[in-house]
Amino acid sequence: MTDQTVLESAGCKALKLLGIVYLVVESNFGITAAKVISLQHFNEREWEVAGKISKQANICQYVINYKGAQIIQDHAIILMEYANLPPLQKIFDQNFPILPREDFVKSIMWQLLNGISVIHEAGLIHRDLIADNIMFHNIYGSDQVIVKITDFGLAREKDPQGRGVTQCGTPLGMAPEVMMDKSHFIVGNQFNQYQQKQQQLIQYGYNEKVDIWSLGILFFKLLTKRYPFEANNIMQLINIIQRPIQRMPSNRSLECIDLLKKMLQFQPQQRISAEDALSHDWFKQDGNGQLYQINPTRSNCSSNSFASF
């Protein structure tokens, strides 16, 4: 069966293909996004994690809302909220030299921290907060734009002690405590010099602070269009991230740089939490953090013929 046939069998009319998802019209949800996946590659973790997030009383507009799933023969269809603009990566792909204004970066970071705080409150770790997994969305009927965190394929629940135990994610955005887990890297004798710090970092696994590190990397890149740490291989990167950042963003407020440093603390226990970051002075300079929501909207909830949350 073709994807279009699978969608039609589920009552979805495909309008166009958008990367790996289809823009469809579904009778209960209207215009929405749909993933068509063979059951062989169906990631149940993504569905379970999305369901847990959606069940939270305070569903957040800065997190993509998964709507329902249905099995059609040997395929699964996942319906999710449609983000109607490109991913954050588009900002970094643009060639013009002008850097984003600080207030623009502040809006994005305020929204991302709100989104990740909801994920963390649900007892989850995203583990892959890269620019391609953050979508821009134009709120219907307005000219306002917000960001939405998506792609929970690598997300997992914390264990009862609040720890994660497996290595994943994208290397340049990967937190030190994940990167330095020697059980996942064979790096030879060179690693001995990092043994002590490594044991401090991985003795108790890792927690949601890995997401704060990844957001800190995006924060830095939004301010500069470059990574704070660049290397040709994992060993070189491990060496570099243990040192202070050599080239901090210039022409930015002291409050901005202070929050950035707190998000990129090498030791996770010293790294700021999402909740504390939202109370940072950088977001208080204009008096009211609500300014950085841009344009709050109500969460969309409805029932449908799909297996919904």
MODA-V23048 format. One record per residue. N is the residue number from 1. RES is the residue in three letters. OMEGA is omega in whole degrees, 0 to 359 (* if undefined). BURIAL is 1 if it has 16 or more other ideal C-beta (glycine too) atoms within 10 Angstrom, else 0. Layout:
# MODA-V23048
n=N res=RES omega=OMEGA burial=BURIAL
n=N res=RES omega=OMEGA burial=BURIAL
This chain:
# MODA-V23048
n=1 res=MET omega=175 burial=0
n=2 res=THR omega=178 burial=0
n=3 res=ASP omega=181 burial=1
n=4 res=GLN omega=179 burial=0
n=5 res=THR omega=178 burial=0
n=6 res=VAL omega=180 burial=1
n=7 res=LEU omega=179 burial=1
n=8 res=GLU omega=179 burial=0
n=9 res=SER omega=179 burial=0
n=10 res=ALA omega=180 burial=1
n=11 res=GLY omega=179 burial=1
n=12 res=CYS omega=176 burial=1
n=13 res=LYS omega=181 burial=0
n=14 res=ALA omega=178 burial=1
n=15 res=LEU omega=177 burial=0
n=16 res=LYS omega=178 burial=0
n=17 res=LEU omega=180 burial=0
n=18 res=LEU omega=182 burial=0
n=19 res=GLY omega=180 burial=0
n=20 res=ILE omega=177 burial=0
n=21 res=VAL omega=177 burial=1
n=22 res=TYR omega=168 burial=1
n=23 res=LEU omega=185 burial=1
n=24 res=VAL omega=169 burial=1
n=25 res=VAL omega=180 burial=0
n=26 res=GLU omega=192 burial=1
n=27 res=SER omega=182 burial=0
n=28 res=ASN omega=184 burial=0
n=29 res=PHE omega=185 burial=1
n=30 res=GLY omega=180 burial=0
n=31 res=ILE omega=181 burial=0
n=32 res=THR omega=177 burial=1
n=33 res=ALA omega=182 burial=1
n=34 res=ALA omega=171 burial=1
n=35 res=LYS omega=173 burial=1
n=36 res=VAL omega=187 burial=1
n=37 res=ILE omega=173 burial=1
n=38 res=SER omega=181 burial=0
n=39 res=LEU omega=179 burial=0
n=40 res=GLN omega=182 burial=0
n=41 res=HIS omega=181 burial=0
n=42 res=PHE omega=182 burial=1
n=43 res=ASN omega=182 burial=0
n=44 res=GLU omega=180 burial=0
n=45 res=ARG omega=181 burial=0
n=46 res=GLU omega=182 burial=1
n=47 res=TRP omega=181 burial=1
n=48 res=GLU omega=179 burial=0
n=49 res=VAL omega=179 burial=1
n=50 res=ALA omega=179 burial=1
n=51 res=GLY omega=180 burial=0
n=52 res=LYS omega=179 burial=1
n=53 res=ILE omega=184 burial=1
n=54 res=SER omega=180 burial=1
n=55 res=LYS omega=179 burial=0
n=56 res=GLN omega=181 burial=0
n=57 res=ALA omega=183 burial=0
n=58 res=ASN omega=177 burial=0
n=59 res=ILE omega=188 burial=1
n=60 res=CYS omega=180 burial=1
n=61 res=GLN omega=181 burial=1
n=62 res=TYR omega=175 burial=1
n=63 res=VAL omega=179 burial=1
n=64 res=ILE omega=181 burial=1
n=65 res=ASN omega=175 burial=1
n=66 res=TYR omega=190 burial=1
n=67 res=LYS omega=182 burial=1
n=68 res=GLY omega=178 burial=1
n=69 res=ALA omega=179 burial=1
n=70 res=GLN omega=177 burial=1
n=71 res=ILE omega=175 burial=0
n=72 res=ILE omega=183 burial=1
n=73 res=GLN omega=183 burial=0
n=74 res=ASP omega=179 burial=0
n=75 res=HIS omega=171 burial=1
n=76 res=ALA omega=174 burial=1
n=77 res=ILE omega=175 burial=1
n=78 res=ILE omega=175 burial=1
n=79 res=LEU omega=179 burial=1
n=80 res=MET omega=177 burial=1
n=81 res=GLU omega=181 burial=1
n=82 res=TYR omega=172 burial=1
n=83 res=ALA omega=195 burial=1
n=84 res=ASN omega=178 burial=1
n=85 res=LEU omega=183 burial=0
n=86 res=PRO omega=178 burial=0
n=87 res=PRO omega=178 burial=1
n=88 res=LEU omega=181 burial=1
n=89 res=GLN omega=181 burial=0
n=90 res=LYS omega=179 burial=0
n=91 res=ILE omega=182 burial=1
n=92 res=PHE omega=181 burial=0
n=93 res=ASP omega=182 burial=0
n=94 res=GLN omega=188 burial=0
n=95 res=ASN omega=184 burial=0
n=96 res=PHE omega=191 burial=0
n=97 res=PRO omega=184 burial=0
n=98 res=ILE omega=179 burial=0
n=99 res=LEU omega=178 burial=1
n=100 res=PRO omega=176 burial=0
n=101 res=ARG omega=183 burial=0
n=102 res=GLU omega=180 burial=1
n=103 res=ASP omega=175 burial=0
n=104 res=PHE omega=178 burial=0
n=105 res=VAL omega=180 burial=1
n=106 res=LYS omega=179 burial=1
n=107 res=SER omega=181 burial=1
n=108 res=ILE omega=183 burial=1
n=109 res=MET omega=178 burial=1
n=110 res=TRP omega=180 burial=1
n=111 res=GLN omega=181 burial=1
n=112 res=LEU omega=179 burial=1
n=113 res=LEU omega=174 burial=1
n=114 res=ASN omega=180 burial=1
n=115 res=GLY omega=183 burial=1
n=116 res=ILE omega=177 burial=1
n=117 res=SER omega=177 burial=1
n=118 res=VAL omega=178 burial=1
n=119 res=ILE omega=180 burial=1
n=120 res=HIS omega=178 burial=1
n=121 res=GLU omega=177 burial=0
n=122 res=ALA omega=180 burial=1
n=123 res=GLY omega=185 burial=0
n=124 res=LEU omega=173 burial=1
n=125 res=ILE omega=182 burial=1
n=126 res=HIS omega=173 burial=1
n=127 res=ARG omega=178 burial=1
n=128 res=ASP omega=182 burial=1
n=129 res=LEU omega=177 burial=1
n=130 res=ILE omega=186 burial=1
n=131 res=ALA omega=180 burial=1
n=132 res=ASP omega=180 burial=1
n=133 res=ASN omega=176 burial=1
n=134 res=ILE omega=185 burial=1
n=135 res=MET omega=168 burial=1
n=136 res=PHE omega=180 burial=1
n=137 res=HIS omega=175 burial=1
n=138 res=ASN omega=180 burial=0
n=139 res=ILE omega=185 burial=0
n=140 res=TYR omega=178 burial=0
n=141 res=GLY omega=179 burial=0
n=142 res=SER omega=175 burial=0
n=143 res=ASP omega=183 burial=0
n=144 res=GLN omega=182 burial=0
n=145 res=VAL omega=175 burial=1
n=146 res=ILE omega=175 burial=1
n=147 res=VAL omega=179 burial=1
n=148 res=LYS omega=176 burial=1
n=149 res=ILE omega=181 burial=1
n=150 res=THR omega=175 burial=1
n=151 res=ASP omega=180 burial=1
n=152 res=PHE omega=181 burial=1
n=153 res=GLY omega=179 burial=1
n=154 res=LEU omega=181 burial=1
n=155 res=ALA omega=178 burial=1
n=156 res=ARG omega=175 burial=1
n=157 res=GLU omega=172 burial=0
n=158 res=LYS omega=175 burial=1
n=159 res=ASP omega=184 burial=0
n=160 res=PRO omega=177 burial=0
n=161 res=GLN omega=178 burial=0
n=162 res=GLY omega=186 burial=0
n=163 res=ARG omega=167 burial=0
n=164 res=GLY omega=187 burial=1
n=165 res=VAL omega=182 burial=0
n=166 res=THR omega=182 burial=0
n=167 res=GLN omega=181 burial=1
n=168 res=CYS omega=177 burial=1
n=169 res=GLY omega=183 burial=1
n=170 res=THR omega=191 burial=1
n=171 res=PRO omega=185 burial=0
n=172 res=LEU omega=177 burial=0
n=173 res=GLY omega=185 burial=1
n=174 res=MET omega=180 burial=1
n=175 res=ALA omega=182 burial=1
n=176 res=PRO omega=184 burial=1
n=177 res=GLU omega=174 burial=1
n=178 res=VAL omega=183 burial=1
n=179 res=MET omega=188 burial=1
n=180 res=MET omega=176 burial=1
n=181 res=ASP omega=187 burial=1
n=182 res=LYS omega=178 burial=0
n=183 res=SER omega=180 burial=0
n=184 res=HIS omega=178 burial=0
n=185 res=PHE omega=173 burial=0
n=186 res=ILE omega=189 burial=0
n=187 res=VAL omega=174 burial=0
n=188 res=GLY omega=186 burial=0
n=189 res=ASN omega=181 burial=0
n=190 res=GLN omega=186 burial=0
n=191 res=PHE omega=184 burial=0
n=192 res=ASN omega=182 burial=0
n=193 res=GLN omega=180 burial=0
n=194 res=TYR omega=190 burial=1
n=195 res=GLN omega=185 burial=0
n=196 res=GLN omega=180 burial=0
n=197 res=LYS omega=179 burial=1
n=198 res=GLN omega=182 burial=1
n=199 res=GLN omega=177 burial=0
n=200 res=GLN omega=185 burial=0
n=201 res=LEU omega=190 burial=1
n=202 res=ILE omega=182 burial=1
n=203 res=GLN omega=182 burial=0
n=204 res=TYR omega=181 burial=0
n=205 res=GLY omega=178 burial=1
n=206 res=TYR omega=182 burial=1
n=207 res=ASN omega=185 burial=1
n=208 res=GLU omega=179 burial=1
n=209 res=LYS omega=176 burial=1
n=210 res=VAL omega=178 burial=1
n=211 res=ASP omega=178 burial=1
n=212 res=ILE omega=176 burial=1
n=213 res=TRP omega=182 burial=1
n=214 res=SER omega=176 burial=1
n=215 res=LEU omega=176 burial=1
n=216 res=GLY omega=177 burial=1
n=217 res=ILE omega=178 burial=1
n=218 res=LEU omega=178 burial=1
n=219 res=PHE omega=180 burial=1
n=220 res=PHE omega=183 burial=1
n=221 res=LYS omega=176 burial=1
n=222 res=LEU omega=181 burial=1
n=223 res=LEU omega=189 burial=1
n=224 res=THR omega=188 burial=1
n=225 res=LYS omega=174 burial=0
n=226 res=ARG omega=177 burial=0
n=227 res=TYR omega=176 burial=0
n=228 res=PRO omega=180 burial=1
n=229 res=PHE omega=179 burial=1
n=230 res=GLU omega=183 burial=0
n=231 res=ALA omega=181 burial=0
n=232 res=ASN omega=180 burial=0
n=233 res=ASN omega=184 burial=0
n=234 res=ILE omega=182 burial=0
n=235 res=MET omega=179 burial=0
n=236 res=GLN omega=179 burial=0
n=237 res=LEU omega=178 burial=1
n=238 res=ILE omega=179 burial=1
n=239 res=ASN omega=185 burial=0
n=240 res=ILE omega=186 burial=0
n=241 res=ILE omega=178 burial=1
n=242 res=GLN omega=181 burial=0
n=243 res=ARG omega=174 burial=0
n=244 res=PRO omega=178 burial=0
n=245 res=ILE omega=186 burial=0
n=246 res=GLN omega=184 burial=0
n=247 res=ARG omega=178 burial=0
n=248 res=MET omega=178 burial=0
n=249 res=PRO omega=179 burial=1
n=250 res=SER omega=178 burial=0
n=251 res=ASN omega=176 burial=0
n=252 res=ARG omega=184 burial=1
n=253 res=SER omega=178 burial=0
n=254 res=LEU omega=180 burial=0
n=255 res=GLU omega=178 burial=1
n=256 res=CYS omega=182 burial=1
n=257 res=ILE omega=180 burial=1
n=258 res=ASP omega=178 burial=0
n=259 res=LEU omega=179 burial=1
n=260 res=LEU omega=180 burial=1
n=261 res=LYS omega=181 burial=0
n=262 res=LYS omega=178 burial=1
n=263 res=MET omega=182 burial=1
n=264 res=LEU omega=174 burial=1
n=265 res=GLN omega=182 burial=1
n=266 res=PHE omega=179 burial=1
n=267 res=GLN omega=184 burial=0
n=268 res=PRO omega=181 burial=1
n=269 res=GLN omega=177 burial=0
n=270 res=GLN omega=182 burial=0
n=271 res=ARG omega=183 burial=1
n=272 res=ILE omega=176 burial=1
n=273 res=SER omega=178 burial=1
n=274 res=ALA omega=181 burial=1
n=275 res=GLU omega=180 burial=0
n=276 res=ASP omega=179 burial=0
n=277 res=ALA omega=180 burial=1
n=278 res=LEU omega=178 burial=1
n=279 res=SER omega=182 burial=0
n=280 res=HIS omega=182 burial=1
n=281 res=ASP omega=180 burial=0
n=282 res=TRP omega=180 burial=1
n=283 res=PHE omega=182 burial=1
n=284 res=LYS omega=185 burial=0
n=285 res=GLN omega=180 burial=0
n=286 res=ASP omega=171 burial=0
n=287 res=GLY omega=189 burial=0
n=288 res=ASN omega=180 burial=0
n=289 res=GLY omega=180 burial=0
n=290 res=GLN omega=178 burial=0
n=291 res=LEU omega=188 burial=0
n=292 res=TYR omega=172 burial=1
n=293 res=GLN omega=182 burial=1
n=294 res=ILE omega=180 burial=1
n=295 res=ASN omega=182 burial=0
n=296 res=PRO omega=176 burial=0
n=297 res=THR omega=177 burial=0
n=298 res=ARG omega=176 burial=0
n=299 res=SER omega=179 burial=0
n=300 res=ASN omega=179 burial=0
n=301 res=CYS omega=175 burial=0
n=302 res=SER omega=178 burial=0
n=303 res=SER omega=182 burial=0
n=304 res=ASN omega=182 burial=1
n=305 res=SER omega=175 burial=0
n=306 res=PHE omega=173 burial=1
n=307 res=ALA omega=187 burial=0
n=308 res=SER omega=182 burial=1
n=309 res=PHE omega=* burial=1
